[in-house]
Amino acid sequence: MANLIRLAKSGNEWSTNELMAYNIAIVERDQNTFFDGPLPAYTGPTGFVQHEDRVQGLDPSSLALIKRLDLAMKVMDGEESAVDDFAAELLRVLGYETERTVIRTRKNIRLSMCGQQMYAKTDVCILDVDSELLLLVQEDKSHISPADPEPQLIAEAIAAFQENNRNRVNNLFVDPLRSQVFPGITMVGTFPRFYKITVTTDLDMCVRGGTYPAVQTIVDRHTPRVPRRRSDGMRPLDNRILVLRCYEGFRQFVL
């Protein structure tokens, strides 16, 4: 692996080849291990877990989510789906956006790789008031591109580590971090997978210089064990409540 050719690439061009080239492995974790214990209860709008589709008298938050869920379940040939809109609204309703955080879509992040300046673009992200990147979301766009969302998400985490440290040094006048764990989500339609991506100074420097890290980076991943098909996403209510509880448990790693 140390002899693999490493080239500067934008985040949306990353594939499993880059993961091998930079000694990065993804390891699936069970629910209790990943979330550090049992999942918490759902705290969002009740209508969203009581009604699969729109009905008269729905509260505004449930109605907004169901409308965006409907759109996100439809794949339009040749264009990006509404998954990002649904993900952003869901994070907002579940309390990920606070007085100190803000949800952004399609934010470009500079990525220094192999001595060149590239970019990684998030589909959805959360920043704090100091512009530190806290959460990254990447949609599977296989309907318009063959790229795997997992390597793209990891590229975004490395770019976010670089960006956060630039901000710390240049704007906050504090020391750069030597490591940071980035919560991340990939979305296949409305079905999410959850990640904890540890980026270290060693990995960062290897990506910047195009060299092989001696220490392997382990990315923790959890795939919700939904009772229905994953391709059904959050449409069935029994799938929906389990996934929503995963989002509730994941919030601790962001805030």
C-alpha positions in Angstrom: 0.0 0.0 0.0 2.9 2.3 0.7 3.8 2.1 -3.0 0.4 3.2 -4.3 0.4 6.3 -6.5 -1.1 9.2 -4.7 -2.5 12.1 -6.6 -4.2 15.3 -5.6 -8.0 14.9 -5.9 -11.1 16.9 -4.9 -13.2 15.3 -2.1 -15.9 14.2 -4.6 -13.2 12.2 -6.5 -12.1 10.2 -3.5 -12.7 6.4 -3.7 -11.7 3.3 -1.7 -8.3 3.7 -3.4 -7.6 6.8 -1.3 -8.7 5.0 1.8 -6.1 2.3 1.1 -3.5 4.8 0.1 -3.8 6.6 3.4 -4.2 3.5 5.6 -7.9 4.2 6.5 -10.2 1.4 7.5 -14.0 1.5 8.2 -15.2 -0.8 11.0 -18.9 -1.5 11.7 -19.9 -1.2 15.3 -23.0 -2.4 17.1 -25.6 0.0 18.4 -24.5 0.1 22.1 -20.8 0.3 21.3 -21.2 3.1 18.8 -23.6 5.2 20.8 -22.0 4.5 24.2 -25.1 2.8 25.5 -28.8 2.4 24.8 -30.5 4.8 22.4 -32.4 7.7 23.9 -36.1 8.3 23.3 -37.4 10.4 20.4 -38.1 14.0 21.4 -39.2 15.5 18.1 -42.7 16.4 16.8 -45.2 13.6 17.5 -47.0 13.8 14.2 -43.9 12.6 12.4 -43.9 9.2 14.1 -47.7 8.8 14.1 -48.4 9.4 10.4 -46.5 8.0 7.5 -48.0 10.5 5.1 -49.5 14.0 5.2 -52.9 14.2 7.0 -55.1 17.1 7.9 -54.1 18.9 11.2 -50.4 17.9 11.3 -48.2 20.2 13.3 -46.0 22.5 11.2 -42.7 20.6 12.0 -44.2 17.2 11.1 -45.7 18.5 7.9 -42.4 20.1 6.9 -40.5 16.8 7.5 -43.1 14.6 5.7 -43.2 16.9 2.6 -39.4 16.8 2.4 -39.3 13.1 3.0 -41.8 12.6 0.1 -39.5 14.6 -2.2 -36.3 12.9 -1.0 -37.8 9.5 -1.8 -38.1 10.5 -5.5 -35.0 10.1 -7.7 -34.9 12.5 -10.6 -32.6 11.5 -13.5 -29.7 13.9 -14.1 -30.2 16.1 -11.0 -29.4 16.0 -7.3 -32.2 14.8 -5.1 -34.0 16.5 -2.3 -32.1 14.4 0.3 -30.0 17.3 1.5 -33.1 19.4 2.1 -34.7 16.6 4.1 -31.4 16.0 6.1 -31.1 19.7 7.0 -34.7 20.0 8.1 -34.4 16.8 10.2 -31.3 18.0 12.0 -32.9 21.3 12.7 -36.1 19.8 14.1 -34.1 17.4 16.3 -32.2 20.2 18.0 -28.9 20.1 16.2 -29.1 23.8 15.4 -28.8 25.8 18.6 -27.9 29.4 19.6 -24.3 28.4 19.0 -24.6 26.3 15.9 -25.9 26.7 12.3 -26.8 24.3 9.5 -25.2 24.9 6.1 -25.7 23.2 2.8 -23.1 22.7 0.0 -20.2 24.3 1.8 -16.8 24.2 0.0 -13.8 23.4 2.3 -10.2 23.7 1.2 -8.3 20.4 1.1 -4.5 20.4 0.9 -3.4 17.2 -0.7 -0.2 16.0 -2.4 1.2 19.6 -2.3 -1.8 21.0 -4.1 -4.9 23.0 -3.1 -8.1 21.1 -3.7 -11.7 21.3 -2.4 -14.2 19.1 -0.6 -17.8 20.1 -0.7 -20.2 19.0 2.0 -23.9 18.3 1.2 -24.9 19.4 4.7 -22.7 20.5 7.6 -23.0 22.1 11.0 -20.7 24.9 12.2 -20.5 26.7 15.5 -20.3 30.4 16.1 -16.5 30.3 15.7 -16.9 28.7 12.3 -15.7 25.3 13.5 -17.0 22.4 11.5 -18.8 20.0 13.8 -20.8 17.6 11.6 -20.6 16.5 7.9 -23.3 14.8 5.8 -22.7 13.3 2.4 -25.5 12.0 0.1 -25.1 8.9 -2.1 -25.4 10.3 -5.6 -25.2 7.0 -7.5 -28.1 8.0 -9.6 -25.9 10.7 -11.2 -22.4 9.6 -10.3 -20.7 6.3 -9.4 -18.8 7.7 -6.5 -19.0 6.0 -3.1 -20.2 8.5 -0.4 -18.0 7.0 2.4 -14.6 8.1 0.9 -16.1 11.5 0.1 -17.2 11.9 3.7 -13.7 11.0 5.0 -12.1 13.4 2.6 -14.5 16.1 4.0 -13.4 15.3 7.5 -9.7 15.7 6.7 -10.5 19.0 4.9 -12.6 20.1 8.0 -9.6 19.3 10.3 -7.4 21.4 8.2 -10.0 24.2 8.0 -10.7 24.1 11.7 -7.0 24.4 12.6 -6.5 27.3 10.2 -9.3 29.0 11.9 -8.0 28.3 15.3 -4.5 29.7 14.5 -5.4 32.6 12.2 -8.7 33.9 13.8 -9.0 32.5 17.4 -5.2 32.7 18.1 -5.1 29.3 19.9 -3.0 26.2 19.2 -4.1 23.8 16.5 -5.7 20.5 17.5 -3.6 17.4 17.2 -6.7 15.3 16.7 -10.4 15.7 16.3 -13.3 13.3 15.9 -15.8 14.3 13.3 -19.4 12.9 13.4 -20.5 12.1 9.9 -23.6 10.8 8.1 -24.0 9.2 4.7 -27.5 9.2 3.2 -28.7 6.6 0.7 -32.0 8.2 0.0 -33.5 8.8 3.4 -31.5 5.9 5.0 -28.5 7.1 7.1 -25.3 5.5 8.2 -23.5 7.1 11.1 -19.7 7.6 11.5 -17.1 8.8 13.9 -14.0 9.9 12.0 -10.8 10.5 13.9 -8.4 12.8 12.0 -4.9 13.3 13.5 -2.0 15.5 12.7 -0.2 12.5 11.3 -2.9 11.6 8.9 -3.3 15.3 7.9 0.4 15.6 7.1 0.5 12.4 5.1 -2.5 13.6 3.0 -0.8 17.0 2.5 2.5 15.3 1.4 1.1 12.3 -0.4 2.8 9.7 1.9 1.6 6.5 3.6 0.7 6.8 7.3 2.4 4.3 9.6 -0.5 4.2 11.9 -3.9 3.0 10.6 -6.9 5.3 11.0 -10.0 3.5 12.2 -13.4 5.0 11.2 -16.3 3.8 13.4 -19.5 3.2 11.5 -23.0 2.2 12.6 -25.7 1.0 10.2 -29.2 1.1 11.8 -30.8 -2.4 12.0 -34.2 -1.3 10.7 -37.0 -3.8 10.6 -37.9 -3.2 6.9 -35.7 -2.9 3.9 -33.1 -0.2 3.9 -34.3 0.9 0.5 -37.6 1.9 2.1 -35.6 4.5 4.1 -37.6 6.4 6.7 -40.9 5.9 4.9 -42.3 3.0 7.1 -43.0 4.2 10.6 -41.1 1.3 12.3 -38.0 2.2 10.3 -38.6 5.8 11.0 -38.7 5.6 14.8 -35.5 3.6 15.1 -33.6 5.9 12.7 -34.9 8.9 14.6 -33.6 7.5 17.9 -30.2 7.0 16.3 -30.2 10.7 15.4 -31.1 11.5 19.0 -28.2 9.4 20.3 -25.8 10.8 17.7 -26.4 14.4 18.8 -24.2 13.9 21.8 -21.1 13.7 19.6 -22.0 17.0 17.8 -23.0 19.3 20.6 
